[in-house]
Each structure stands twice: as structure tokens, then as C-alpha cells.
Amino acid sequence: MSGVDNIRGIDYQISYSVLRLLQILLNEQDEVDSIQFESLTEDEEDLNIFKKNGNREYIQIKKKAEGYSWTASELRDILKKFYDKNDTNINFTFISDGTGNRDVAELKSCLLNDKKPTNELLKKFSSTTLTVDKINSILDKTTLLTQSYTSVDSSLPGSVIRENCINLLRTTNFTISTSPENIFESTWAYILKLSQECKKIKLDDIKNELESKGLKVTKKTWLNIPDLSSFSGREEEINDIEKQLCNIRKIVVKGISGIGKTSIMAKIAHKLHNNKKKVFWLETNKMYTVSDILKEVANFLHNYGLEQEAYLINSSEVVQRIPRLTEILKNEDVYLFIDSLDKATIEVKSFFGELYKNLINCKLKGAILISNIDGLDSYTNVDIKSNKVCEYHLLGLSYMDTLKIFEKINGVYHEEDFSFFYKLVGGYPVSINLLRELLTEDSINIEELTELQELTLESSNKHLFQKVFTTLAKEEQEIALSASIFNYPFKEIEISQILKSQLNPKYILESLKKKNIILEKGGYYDIHDSIKSLLIDIVSEDRKKELHQIMVNFYKDYMDKQYKETDEVLYDDIFRWGYHLEFLEDSEVISPNCSELLRLDDDQLDALWAIERFGYPFAYDDPELEYSSSILEELKNKNLIKSNNDDSIKYMLTVKEFILNNFDFFDSCFLLHLCLTKDISNHLGYIERFEPNDAFIRQGIICHWEHCIESMPLPPLTKKDYEDRIIFLKDMFLKGAYDDKPEELRNRLLDEIANGIPENAPDEPDLELEECRCPMFGHCCPGGKEQSEYCRE
């Protein structure tokens, strides 16, 4: 191989090693112990992967000179090396960008599709030292991947692999401190160095080095199902919901806060996951946007090999999100669990409401289960009675389930006592656990309990909690009270900011966890809503402000550091900071602009958001701009905006008319926070308000409808469109383009070919919709045919 070809071979080898490493970090890091990047000059395997269970994977990576194909005689040497290293716990892979001749292609096809190759074929690969029997002994553990990641530009053989790596960095569970391109280049250089040293290195050491370069693997948050190993009971309810999940496959579990919706959801999710089902779990809160959730869904799909589906979700326009998620649930055996929808933003609640409306008449291969205090508004009683959706109303624990909880306390009490306890708490799980804690510690007597009979369930629960609270140690009380200011899951580092004690908060949190005061979910802590409301009532107003101020300073320092290092701040951090800042309207810690923002009504906030972005407020169905002009005057009088005299401050090609007055970075973050939490604007800038925006020219945007065009439908694909796609897929299969793809993906594409053109696909384009198509965005314009024609001209 010439010097140039050798350099190209190194590029292909190192690029593929980077890709395989990223795949390991995403999906196999718990299984892999170490990796050896073999020498670039040795005639050995190029990448050896050592698993914690003793299994190994040896990978030979070869760049093929342009215009040449692999032959049986050339692969004979590769197979001979594999055989010489053969052991019970080793698998072998040969990967190359070069094509294989007819014999190699046939053997590759047999191995990929679990077909036994004929002896006649294997004889072409055999020799006196590598008999057919010897080849047969390694075939079941050998993978041939010729024509893999082949670049059309022979001078850049690793370019296709590079794009795959960048796509993984951009769309999966990686957190990166710089661009995906920069991360790839630094990782490539690091792997080159390890290959030159021929080093075997622990995966943990690789992860640490990559973190120093700005690449970090985050946890699979979609698998953070609460640990409920101590949970028992509810068997009848679980069985009922599981049956409905198998049959109807669209479930809404509803019931009052604290009744046990999360426990039942988690129990079912764990069971499905243990049975190797594809389970997605998400407990919503105010920090999640729809885009955040869909990114997690894409990560989840990618993890299970549904790469095309993950790509479709990641690349969805606003109007495509629900249809594409619907198609995935119709065609794939996936289980989506969305817990605590009542805690979500208006945007997220609306999204899942629309999704259920879209799913009502669909037969699903997958399933979706949502918990919410109330049901959803997207179906009717008729839909429930006709089994199009199941709405399961969860009530209190049964007497037998309650008895199992009380039986764990000391032997002083008898069955008639337990019956009395059950009637007292009405099967309400939070009260049952509080009462059990008091009885276990002998902190309450029968006489006191008898007095609770006269109280409502809410008052009884409050009394029991206050009684339990007095039994807590001083540090436990401090953490419980301090944590009540969070309305989102928090970590140890956050609670440590507001803890005065010198004790490690981890141990106090563990103690509170055992007493059912605090819950732990995937490394995050939370307090049950019904207990949180009781705790927050105990905290004085001055202490609440003090706690919120501490957290405002903590998050602001963190955001400032992130912005200086990466030139951006995550919305999660903006939300946490903004949430606490809302409680400090009259405090010295809040800037005058932020304080004023809290006093504005929604229309004024909407105008400020538009001015920051476009230099002028929206004017919905307001041709004379009268209302917009009045809001501008109000904002000027409050010194929040001023006329722009700098011609370089533009949106697109239009100089902004107004700018925000003395707004710093944090003032702008708070404006964004308020607009998102009040559902004034979408975080991507889309606004679902289907009225013409008469200020579009002054804002510098394209037309009256740009603010909502992404929410409008796209004209449907015709039979001819589908026919062209099927021809394309067949051609790609003939070229072998999908030979190295996962079997699940290949089978799905083959099914798409076999299923042919959908019966409901239109023969001809929908002329009415086509006439309304926006020439810029492709969506159907809300302004109809006339507006579309005008724009085309």
C-alpha cells in the first residue's frame, strides 16, 4: 500500500474506532471493561473489546484501494487469523469500505441472514491450513461487513463514518461543551494516539479523558423508573391495567395526588422492562419542553436499534411530531409511560392531549400509559365505552393491602385495631405510611387516633404529618423544610446549598427516604406533593425568601460560568433560576428589569419577547397597528424599551425599530422563562395563534403567517411518491447499501417494499392543499390559496 493509501487506511480505521467507541459509551458501557486500540503498523486486529463477563470482540478494519473488490483468497488470511485466535468467548468482525466479489458477497449474505453457506462456497475460502471444517467452526461468531461506510470521495474514506459520529453526538445522550465537529476531531486525535501506543485501556479512563475534552455521556433518563422494590399490593389494579394495556393499549390512570399512580405505573414499567420490552419512562415537570421529551424519545428509539424512527422524530417539524409518533406507536412494540402529566407545562399537556386525540381510532402495536390527576379532554365517554381508550380511576388501597403495611409494625396491635386504622385513613397511601411510622415509634396512642375520626381525610393527614414531623431529628426537619421550596426534582448539591448543618446531606436524605418523607428517583430527590404543601406551610415567609435567594445566587453563578465557557445556557438551568427568582419580586437580589417583568400582563410580555427577537411586537389582525402602538407606549413609559439608532442591529435584513432598554443577559433569560412558563411563546419561537400578523414587514419576517406556519399540515404523499420511494429502496438493496444495517432495520424496509403503496394514499396530489402550499416552508398556509399564490409570485 502506498503512503497516500496508508494514510487513507488510517483515517478509515481511526474513524471507525471512534464510531464503535461512541456506540459502546451509549449502549454498552456497563458491559465493557477495557479496549485495546491495536498498532497502526502491526498486522493484527485493529480494535479489541474486552467485556466484564470475559467475552471479547476482535475487529479487523481494512480500507480497500479504490476500484478493487475483496476476493475469497484475500479473506482467507483474515479468516485464518480469526481461527488461530478462536476461543469460546471471542467474536470476530471484519469491516471494510471495499466491496466483495460474488463469493464474498454470498458469504456475507449468509452470515447476516443466519443461513448456512454451502461447502462449495467455503472451499473457495479454504486452504491446506484452513479447512472447511475449521471455517465452519468460527462462522457462527464471525461477521463480515464489506462495503461499509463507503465514501464517494476516495480521498476522504472516513467521511461517511465521520458524519455518523457527528449525528450520534448531536442527537443522542451525549452532553458536549463545543460543536460535534470539534468533539469528533479531538476524539479522533486521542484514538490515533492510543493506536500508535497499542494500548489496552480501561473504559473508565477513556471516559475521564473524553470528559476533559468536553464529551460526557449522560444517563438514559428515559429509563429512570422509580425503584419500588419495597412496593407491595395493588395486585388487582395492576392486573386490570396490564390487561387493558394489552388490549386497548391507550391508558390514562387518574386519581387524587398521593393515591399511588406513580407506584402502579412504575411497577408495570419494571415488569415490562424485565420482560425485555422496549420501555420509555418519563416523569414530567415544568422543566421539560416538548422538544426535550421528543429528544429523549429519539434517544430511546436509537438505543433499541430503531434508527430511522429516531431520525424521523429528531428531524420532525412541529406539524409532523404527533403524526410521526403515532406511526411509531402503530408499527413498533414500544411502551411509553408518561407519569405526572399534571405537573407538566401547558405546552406538554396540550401535546399529549393532541396525541391521544390522534390515537383514538388507531390500532397500536405499541402502547402508551399516562398518569394525571384528572383524565384528558381529548376523548369522550363514548370513546371509553367503545374501548378506544381506557381511563382507569385509581382509588385508595384495599383493606388487605393496608393490612400488609400495618403488619410490619410491632405485635401490640390486633386485627380489630388494623380495621380501625384502615377506616381512619380511608386507604390513602400517604396517610397509611405516616400512621405506620408513628405506630412503629410508639409516637401515637389509640385515644389520640380516636379523635381523628371526627376529622376529614385532609385534616387527618395533616395531623398525622405534623405528628411525624415532631419525631424527626433537627437536621431531618431542616432538610425537609428547606426542600419544600423546590417544585422540581433536586440533587444533593442543590440541597447542600440551603442546609446549615455540617452533616453530609446524603445520610439525612436516606433517613427521610426510609420514613417516606422524601422519594429518590434516578439520583434525584423529590417530596410528595401532598407532603410538600404541608411542609411549605410551616416555613416562615422570611425563611422562604432567604432560601429562594440562596438558590437564585447558586444557579446564577452556575449559568454565568456556563455562558462564559460555552456561550449558551440550558433551559433547565434558566427554569430553576427563574422559578426561584419569581419569589423575590421586592428583594434586592432581583434586578429592576426582572422586578418590572413580574408586574407585566401577558400581552406586554409577548410584546417584549417579540421586540427582543424582531424589534417590533406582533399585531394580530391589527392592520393599523393600533393595539401594538399602545403597548409600545406602555413599555416606553416603563423604560423597558427604546428606539434603535444602530443600523447594525437587525433581524434578517431589517433594522430593528426598538430594542430592550438596559437588559443584560439574565434579564433576557428571565423574560424567556416567563414567556415559556405562561405559554406565551414556544421555545423555538412558534406561536399557535392562527391570526394574521400585520406587523410582519416591520419585524422583517417573511409574511403574515410565519409565526404559526410550522403548525400547519403538509400536503399528503401520493401513490406516485410512494412508488418512487419503493423503487429507491429496491435499488439500494440491490446495491447492498443496507447489508451492514441492523436486521430489524433491513426487515422493516423490506416490509415497506412488501406492503407496497398504502391504500389510502391519494392517486393525485390534493390540489386544494397543493395550491395552499407555502413556497418557502412547504406547509399549507393559513391564509389559503390566495396568500400562497401571492407569495409564489
BELGIWO-V438588 format. One record per residue. N is the residue number from 0. RES is the residue in one small letter. PHI is phi as a letter, one per 30 degrees, with the letter a starting at -180 (999 if undefined). Layout:
n:N res:RES phi:PHI
n:N res:RES phi:PHI
//
This chain:
n:0 res:m phi:999
n:1 res:s phi:d
n:2 res:g phi:d
n:3 res:v phi:d
n:4 res:d phi:d
n:5 res:n phi:d
n:6 res:i phi:d
n:7 res:r phi:d
n:8 res:g phi:d
n:9 res:i phi:d
n:10 res:d phi:e
n:11 res:y phi:d
n:12 res:q phi:d
n:13 res:i phi:d
n:14 res:s phi:d
n:15 res:y phi:d
n:16 res:s phi:d
n:17 res:v phi:d
n:18 res:l phi:d
n:19 res:r phi:d
n:20 res:l phi:d
n:21 res:l phi:d
n:22 res:q phi:d
n:23 res:i phi:d
n:24 res:l phi:d
n:25 res:l phi:d
n:26 res:n phi:b
n:27 res:e phi:b
n:28 res:q phi:d
n:29 res:d phi:d
n:30 res:e phi:c
n:31 res:v phi:c
n:32 res:d phi:c
n:33 res:s phi:a
n:34 res:i phi:b
n:35 res:q phi:c
n:36 res:f phi:c
n:37 res:e phi:d
n:38 res:s phi:d
n:39 res:l phi:d
n:40 res:t phi:c
n:41 res:e phi:d
n:42 res:d phi:c
n:43 res:e phi:b
n:44 res:e phi:d
n:45 res:d phi:c
n:46 res:l phi:a
n:47 res:n phi:c
n:48 res:i phi:c
n:49 res:f phi:c
n:50 res:k phi:d
n:51 res:k phi:d
n:52 res:n phi:d
n:53 res:g phi:j
n:54 res:n phi:d
n:55 res:r phi:b
n:56 res:e phi:b
n:57 res:y phi:c
n:58 res:i phi:b
n:59 res:q phi:c
n:60 res:i phi:c
n:61 res:k phi:b
n:62 res:k phi:d
n:63 res:k phi:c
n:64 res:a phi:e
n:65 res:e phi:e
n:66 res:g phi:i
n:67 res:y phi:c
n:68 res:s phi:c
n:69 res:w phi:d
n:70 res:t phi:c
n:71 res:a phi:d
n:72 res:s phi:d
n:73 res:e phi:d
n:74 res:l phi:d
n:75 res:r phi:e
n:76 res:d phi:d
n:77 res:i phi:d
n:78 res:l phi:d
n:79 res:k phi:d
n:80 res:k phi:d
n:81 res:f phi:d
n:82 res:y phi:d
n:83 res:d phi:d
n:84 res:k phi:c
n:85 res:n phi:e
n:86 res:d phi:a
n:87 res:t phi:d
n:88 res:n phi:c
n:89 res:i phi:c
n:90 res:n phi:c
n:91 res:f phi:b
n:92 res:t phi:b
n:93 res:f phi:c
n:94 res:i phi:b
n:95 res:s phi:a
n:96 res:d phi:d
n:97 res:g phi:d
n:98 res:t phi:d
n:99 res:g phi:c
n:100 res:n phi:d
n:101 res:r phi:e
n:102 res:d phi:d
n:103 res:v phi:d
n:104 res:a phi:d
n:105 res:e phi:d
n:106 res:l phi:d
n:107 res:k phi:e
n:108 res:s phi:d
n:109 res:c phi:d
n:110 res:l phi:d
n:111 res:l phi:d
n:112 res:n phi:c
n:113 res:d phi:h
n:114 res:k phi:c
n:115 res:k phi:d
n:116 res:p phi:d
n:117 res:t phi:d
n:118 res:n phi:d
n:119 res:e phi:d
n:120 res:l phi:d
n:121 res:l phi:d
n:122 res:k phi:d
n:123 res:k phi:d
n:124 res:f phi:c
n:125 res:s phi:c
n:126 res:s phi:a
n:127 res:t phi:d
n:128 res:t phi:c
n:129 res:l phi:b
n:130 res:t phi:d
n:131 res:v phi:e
n:132 res:d phi:d
n:133 res:k phi:d
n:134 res:i phi:d
n:135 res:n phi:e
n:136 res:s phi:d
n:137 res:i phi:c
n:138 res:l phi:d
n:139 res:d phi:d
n:140 res:k phi:b
n:141 res:t phi:b
n:142 res:t phi:b
n:143 res:l phi:c
n:144 res:l phi:b
n:145 res:t phi:d
n:146 res:q phi:h
n:147 res:s phi:c
n:148 res:y phi:h
n:149 res:t phi:d
n:150 res:s phi:c
n:151 res:v phi:d
n:152 res:d phi:c
n:153 res:s phi:d
n:154 res:s phi:d
n:155 res:l phi:b
n:156 res:p phi:d
n:157 res:g phi:c
n:158 res:s phi:d
n:159 res:v phi:d
n:160 res:i phi:d
n:161 res:r phi:e
n:162 res:e phi:d
n:163 res:n phi:d
n:164 res:c phi:d
n:165 res:i phi:d
n:166 res:n phi:d
n:167 res:l phi:d
n:168 res:l phi:d
n:169 res:r phi:d
n:170 res:t phi:c
n:171 res:t phi:c
n:172 res:n phi:d
n:173 res:f phi:c
n:174 res:t phi:c
n:175 res:i phi:b
n:176 res:s phi:c
n:177 res:t phi:b
n:178 res:s phi:d
n:179 res:p phi:e
n:180 res:e phi:d
n:181 res:n phi:d
n:182 res:i phi:d
n:183 res:f phi:d
n:184 res:e phi:d
n:185 res:s phi:d
n:186 res:t phi:d
n:187 res:w phi:e
n:188 res:a phi:d
n:189 res:y phi:d
n:190 res:i phi:d
n:191 res:l phi:e
n:192 res:k phi:d
n:193 res:l phi:d
n:194 res:s phi:d
n:195 res:q phi:d
n:196 res:e phi:d
n:197 res:c phi:h
n:198 res:k phi:c
n:199 res:k phi:c
n:200 res:i phi:b
n:201 res:k phi:d
n:202 res:l phi:d
n:203 res:d phi:d
n:204 res:d phi:d
n:205 res:i phi:d
n:206 res:k phi:e
n:207 res:n phi:d
n:208 res:e phi:d
n:209 res:l phi:d
n:210 res:e phi:d
n:211 res:s phi:d
n:212 res:k phi:c
n:213 res:g phi:j
n:214 res:l phi:c
n:215 res:k phi:b
n:216 res:v phi:c
n:217 res:t phi:d
n:218 res:k phi:d
n:219 res:k phi:d
n:220 res:t phi:d
n:221 res:w phi:d
n:222 res:l phi:c
n:223 res:n phi:d
n:224 res:i phi:d
n:225 res:p phi:e
n:226 res:d phi:d
n:227 res:l phi:b
n:228 res:s phi:d
n:229 res:s phi:d
n:230 res:f phi:d
n:231 res:s phi:b
n:232 res:g phi:i
n:233 res:r phi:i
n:234 res:e phi:d
n:235 res:e phi:d
n:236 res:e phi:d
n:237 res:i phi:d
n:238 res:n phi:d
n:239 res:d phi:d
n:240 res:i phi:d
n:241 res:e phi:d
n:242 res:k phi:d
n:243 res:q phi:d
n:244 res:l phi:d
n:245 res:c phi:d
n:246 res:n phi:c
n:247 res:i phi:d
n:248 res:r phi:i
n:249 res:k phi:b
n:250 res:i phi:b
n:251 res:v phi:b
n:252 res:v phi:c
n:253 res:k phi:b
n:254 res:g phi:l
n:255 res:i phi:d
n:256 res:s phi:d
n:257 res:g phi:i
n:258 res:i phi:d
n:259 res:g phi:j
n:260 res:k phi:d
n:261 res:t phi:d
n:262 res:s phi:e
n:263 res:i phi:d
n:264 res:m phi:e
n:265 res:a phi:d
n:266 res:k phi:d
n:267 res:i phi:d
n:268 res:a phi:d
n:269 res:h phi:d
n:270 res:k phi:d
n:271 res:l phi:d
n:272 res:h phi:d
n:273 res:n phi:d
n:274 res:n phi:c
n:275 res:k phi:i
n:276 res:k phi:d
n:277 res:k phi:d
n:278 res:v phi:c
n:279 res:f phi:c
n:280 res:w phi:b
n:281 res:l phi:b
n:282 res:e phi:c
n:283 res:t phi:d
n:284 res:n phi:a
n:285 res:k phi:d
n:286 res:m phi:d
n:287 res:y phi:d
n:288 res:t phi:c
n:289 res:v phi:d
n:290 res:s phi:d
n:291 res:d phi:e
n:292 res:i phi:d
n:293 res:l phi:d
n:294 res:k phi:d
n:295 res:e phi:d
n:296 res:v phi:d
n:297 res:a phi:d
n:298 res:n phi:e
n:299 res:f phi:d
n:300 res:l phi:d
n:301 res:h phi:d
n:302 res:n phi:e
n:303 res:y phi:c
n:304 res:g phi:i
n:305 res:l phi:d
n:306 res:e phi:d
n:307 res:q phi:d
n:308 res:e phi:d
n:309 res:a phi:d
n:310 res:y phi:d
n:311 res:l phi:d
n:312 res:i phi:d
n:313 res:n phi:d
n:314 res:s phi:c
n:315 res:s phi:d
n:316 res:e phi:d
n:317 res:v phi:e
n:318 res:v phi:d
n:319 res:q phi:c
n:320 res:r phi:e
n:321 res:i phi:d
n:322 res:p phi:e
n:323 res:r phi:d
n:324 res:l phi:d
n:325 res:t phi:d
n:326 res:e phi:d
n:327 res:i phi:d
n:328 res:l phi:d
n:329 res:k phi:d
n:330 res:n phi:c
n:331 res:e phi:b
n:332 res:d phi:d
n:333 res:v phi:c
n:334 res:y phi:b
n:335 res:l phi:c
n:336 res:f phi:c
n:337 res:i phi:c
n:338 res:d phi:c
n:339 res:s phi:h
n:340 res:l phi:d
n:341 res:d phi:d
n:342 res:k phi:c
n:343 res:a phi:d
n:344 res:t phi:d
n:345 res:i phi:e
n:346 res:e phi:e
n:347 res:v phi:d
n:348 res:k phi:e
n:349 res:s phi:d
n:350 res:f phi:d
n:351 res:f phi:d
n:352 res:g phi:d
n:353 res:e phi:d
n:354 res:l phi:d
n:355 res:y phi:d
n:356 res:k phi:d
n:357 res:n phi:d
n:358 res:l phi:d
n:359 res:i phi:e
n:360 res:n phi:c
n:361 res:c phi:c
n:362 res:k phi:c
n:363 res:l phi:c
n:364 res:k phi:d
n:365 res:g phi:d
n:366 res:a phi:a
n:367 res:i phi:b
n:368 res:l phi:b
n:369 res:i phi:c
n:370 res:s phi:c
n:371 res:n phi:a
n:372 res:i phi:e
n:373 res:d phi:c
n:374 res:g phi:d
n:375 res:l phi:c
n:376 res:d phi:d
n:377 res:s phi:c
n:378 res:y phi:b
n:379 res:t phi:c
n:380 res:n phi:d
n:381 res:v phi:d
n:382 res:d phi:d
n:383 res:i phi:d
n:384 res:k phi:d
n:385 res:s phi:c
n:386 res:n phi:i
n:387 res:k phi:d
n:388 res:v phi:a
n:389 res:c phi:c
n:390 res:e phi:c
n:391 res:y phi:c
n:392 res:h phi:d
n:393 res:l phi:d
n:394 res:l phi:c
n:395 res:g phi:d
n:396 res:l phi:d
n:397 res:s phi:d
n:398 res:y phi:d
n:399 res:m phi:d
n:400 res:d phi:d
n:401 res:t phi:d
n:402 res:l phi:d
n:403 res:k phi:d
n:404 res:i phi:d
n:405 res:f phi:d
n:406 res:e phi:d
n:407 res:k phi:d
n:408 res:i phi:d
n:409 res:n phi:d
n:410 res:g phi:d
n:411 res:v phi:d
n:412 res:y phi:c
n:413 res:h phi:b
n:414 res:e phi:d
n:415 res:e phi:d
n:416 res:d phi:d
n:417 res:f phi:d
n:418 res:s phi:d
n:419 res:f phi:d
n:420 res:f phi:d
n:421 res:y phi:d
n:422 res:k phi:d
n:423 res:l phi:d
n:424 res:v phi:c
n:425 res:g phi:i
n:426 res:g phi:i
n:427 res:y phi:d
n:428 res:p phi:e
n:429 res:v phi:d
n:430 res:s phi:d
n:431 res:i phi:d
n:432 res:n phi:d
n:433 res:l phi:d
n:434 res:l phi:d
n:435 res:r phi:d
n:436 res:e phi:d
n:437 res:l phi:d
n:438 res:l phi:d
n:439 res:t phi:d
n:440 res:e phi:d
n:441 res:d phi:h
n:442 res:s phi:c
n:443 res:i phi:a
n:444 res:n phi:c
n:445 res:i phi:d
n:446 res:e phi:d
n:447 res:e phi:d
n:448 res:l phi:d
n:449 res:t phi:e
n:450 res:e phi:d
n:451 res:l phi:d
n:452 res:q phi:d
n:453 res:e phi:d
n:454 res:l phi:c
n:455 res:t phi:d
n:456 res:l phi:e
n:457 res:e phi:d
n:458 res:s phi:d
n:459 res:s phi:d
n:460 res:n phi:d
n:461 res:k phi:d
n:462 res:h phi:d
n:463 res:l phi:d
n:464 res:f phi:d
n:465 res:q phi:d
n:466 res:k phi:d
n:467 res:v phi:d
n:468 res:f phi:e
n:469 res:t phi:d
n:470 res:t phi:d
n:471 res:l phi:d
n:472 res:a phi:d
n:473 res:k phi:e
n:474 res:e phi:d
n:475 res:e phi:d
n:476 res:q phi:d
n:477 res:e phi:d
n:478 res:i phi:d
n:479 res:a phi:d
n:480 res:l phi:d
n:481 res:s phi:d
n:482 res:a phi:d
n:483 res:s phi:d
n:484 res:i phi:d
n:485 res:f phi:d
n:486 res:n phi:c
n:487 res:y phi:b
n:488 res:p phi:d
n:489 res:f phi:b
n:490 res:k phi:c
n:491 res:e phi:e
n:492 res:i phi:d
n:493 res:e phi:d
n:494 res:i phi:d
n:495 res:s phi:d
n:496 res:q phi:d
n:497 res:i phi:c
n:498 res:l phi:c
n:499 res:k phi:d
n:500 res:s phi:d
n:501 res:q phi:d
n:502 res:l phi:d
n:503 res:n phi:d
n:504 res:p phi:d
n:505 res:k phi:e
n:506 res:y phi:d
n:507 res:i phi:d
n:508 res:l phi:d
n:509 res:e phi:d
n:510 res:s phi:d
n:511 res:l phi:d
n:512 res:k phi:d
n:513 res:k phi:d
n:514 res:k phi:c
n:515 res:n phi:i
n:516 res:i phi:d
n:517 res:i phi:b
n:518 res:l phi:c
n:519 res:e phi:c
n:520 res:k phi:b
n:521 res:g phi:h
n:522 res:g phi:i
n:523 res:y phi:c
n:524 res:y phi:c
n:525 res:d phi:a
n:526 res:i phi:c
n:527 res:h phi:d
n:528 res:d phi:e
n:529 res:s phi:d
n:530 res:i phi:d
n:531 res:k phi:e
n:532 res:s phi:d
n:533 res:l phi:d
n:534 res:l phi:d
n:535 res:i phi:d
n:536 res:d phi:d
n:537 res:i phi:d
n:538 res:v phi:d
n:539 res:s phi:d
n:540 res:e phi:d
n:541 res:d phi:d
n:542 res:r phi:d
n:543 res:k phi:e
n:544 res:k phi:d
n:545 res:e phi:d
n:546 res:l phi:d
n:547 res:h phi:d
n:548 res:q phi:d
n:549 res:i phi:e
n:550 res:m phi:d
n:551 res:v phi:e
n:552 res:n phi:d
n:553 res:f phi:d
n:554 res:y phi:d
n:555 res:k phi:d
n:556 res:d phi:d
n:557 res:y phi:d
n:558 res:m phi:d
n:559 res:d phi:d
n:560 res:k phi:d
n:561 res:q phi:d
n:562 res:y phi:d
n:563 res:k phi:d
n:564 res:e phi:d
n:565 res:t phi:b
n:566 res:d phi:i
n:567 res:e phi:a
n:568 res:v phi:b
n:569 res:l phi:d
n:570 res:y phi:d
n:571 res:d phi:e
n:572 res:d phi:d
n:573 res:i phi:d
n:574 res:f phi:d
n:575 res:r phi:e
n:576 res:w phi:d
n:577 res:g phi:d
n:578 res:y phi:e
n:579 res:h phi:d
n:580 res:l phi:d
n:581 res:e phi:d
n:582 res:f phi:d
n:583 res:l phi:b
n:584 res:e phi:e
n:585 res:d phi:c
n:586 res:s phi:d
n:587 res:e phi:d
n:588 res:v phi:d
n:589 res:i phi:c
n:590 res:s phi:d
n:591 res:p phi:e
n:592 res:n phi:d
n:593 res:c phi:d
n:594 res:s phi:d
n:595 res:e phi:d
n:596 res:l phi:e
n:597 res:l phi:d
n:598 res:r phi:c
n:599 res:l phi:d
n:600 res:d phi:d
n:601 res:d phi:d
n:602 res:d phi:d
n:603 res:q phi:d
n:604 res:l phi:d
n:605 res:d phi:e
n:606 res:a phi:d
n:607 res:l phi:d
n:608 res:w phi:d
n:609 res:a phi:d
n:610 res:i phi:d
n:611 res:e phi:d
n:612 res:r phi:d
n:613 res:f phi:c
n:614 res:g phi:i
n:615 res:y phi:a
n:616 res:p phi:d
n:617 res:f phi:d
n:618 res:a phi:b
n:619 res:y phi:d
n:620 res:d phi:h
n:621 res:d phi:b
n:622 res:p phi:e
n:623 res:e phi:d
n:624 res:l phi:h
n:625 res:e phi:d
n:626 res:y phi:d
n:627 res:s phi:d
n:628 res:s phi:d
n:629 res:s phi:d
n:630 res:i phi:d
n:631 res:l phi:e
n:632 res:e phi:d
n:633 res:e phi:d
n:634 res:l phi:d
n:635 res:k phi:d
n:636 res:n phi:d
n:637 res:k phi:d
n:638 res:n phi:i
n:639 res:l phi:c
n:640 res:i phi:b
n:641 res:k phi:a
n:642 res:s phi:d
n:643 res:n phi:c
n:644 res:n phi:c
n:645 res:d phi:c
n:646 res:d phi:d
n:647 res:s phi:d
n:648 res:i phi:d
n:649 res:k phi:b
n:650 res:y phi:b
n:651 res:m phi:h
n:652 res:l phi:c
n:653 res:t phi:c
n:654 res:v phi:d
n:655 res:k phi:d
n:656 res:e phi:d
n:657 res:f phi:b
n:658 res:i phi:b
n:659 res:l phi:d
n:660 res:n phi:c
n:661 res:n phi:h
n:662 res:f phi:d
n:663 res:d phi:c
n:664 res:f phi:e
n:665 res:f phi:d
n:666 res:d phi:d
n:667 res:s phi:d
n:668 res:c phi:d
n:669 res:f phi:d
n:670 res:l phi:e
n:671 res:l phi:e
n:672 res:h phi:e
n:673 res:l phi:d
n:674 res:c phi:d
n:675 res:l phi:d
n:676 res:t phi:d
n:677 res:k phi:c
n:678 res:d phi:i
n:679 res:i phi:d
n:680 res:s phi:b
n:681 res:n phi:d
n:682 res:h phi:d
n:683 res:l phi:d
n:684 res:g phi:j
n:685 res:y phi:d
n:686 res:i phi:b
n:687 res:e phi:d
n:688 res:r phi:b
n:689 res:f phi:c
n:690 res:e phi:b
n:691 res:p phi:d
n:692 res:n phi:c
n:693 res:d phi:d
n:694 res:a phi:c
n:695 res:f phi:d
n:696 res:i phi:d
n:697 res:r phi:d
n:698 res:q phi:d
n:699 res:g phi:i
n:700 res:i phi:c
n:701 res:i phi:d
n:702 res:c phi:a
n:703 res:h phi:e
n:704 res:w phi:c
n:705 res:e phi:e
n:706 res:h phi:d
n:707 res:c phi:b
n:708 res:i phi:e
n:709 res:e phi:d
n:710 res:s phi:c
n:711 res:m phi:c
n:712 res:p phi:d
n:713 res:l phi:c
n:714 res:p phi:e
n:715 res:p phi:d
n:716 res:l phi:d
n:717 res:t phi:c
n:718 res:k phi:e
n:719 res:k phi:d
n:720 res:d phi:d
n:721 res:y phi:d
n:722 res:e phi:d
n:723 res:d phi:d
n:724 res:r phi:d
n:725 res:i phi:d
n:726 res:i phi:d
n:727 res:f phi:d
n:728 res:l phi:d
n:729 res:k phi:d
n:730 res:d phi:d
n:731 res:m phi:d
n:732 res:f phi:d
n:733 res:l phi:d
n:734 res:k phi:d
n:735 res:g phi:i
n:736 res:a phi:d
n:737 res:y phi:c
n:738 res:d phi:d
n:739 res:d phi:c
n:740 res:k phi:d
n:741 res:p phi:e
n:742 res:e phi:e
n:743 res:e phi:d
n:744 res:l phi:d
n:745 res:r phi:d
n:746 res:n phi:d
n:747 res:r phi:d
n:748 res:l phi:d
n:749 res:l phi:d
n:750 res:d phi:d
n:751 res:e phi:d
n:752 res:i phi:d
n:753 res:a phi:d
n:754 res:n phi:d
n:755 res:g phi:i
n:756 res:i phi:d
n:757 res:p phi:e
n:758 res:e phi:d
n:759 res:n phi:d
n:760 res:a phi:d
n:761 res:p phi:d
n:762 res:d phi:d
n:763 res:e phi:b
n:764 res:p phi:e
n:765 res:d phi:d
n:766 res:l phi:e
n:767 res:e phi:d
n:768 res:l phi:d
n:769 res:e phi:d
n:770 res:e phi:d
n:771 res:c phi:c
n:772 res:r phi:d
n:773 res:c phi:d
n:774 res:p phi:d
n:775 res:m phi:c
n:776 res:f phi:c
n:777 res:g phi:i
n:778 res:h phi:d
n:779 res:c phi:d
n:780 res:c phi:d
n:781 res:p phi:d
n:782 res:g phi:d
n:783 res:g phi:i
n:784 res:k phi:e
n:785 res:e phi:d
n:786 res:q phi:d
n:787 res:s phi:d
n:788 res:e phi:d
n:789 res:y phi:d
n:790 res:c phi:d
n:791 res:r phi:d
n:792 res:e phi:d
//
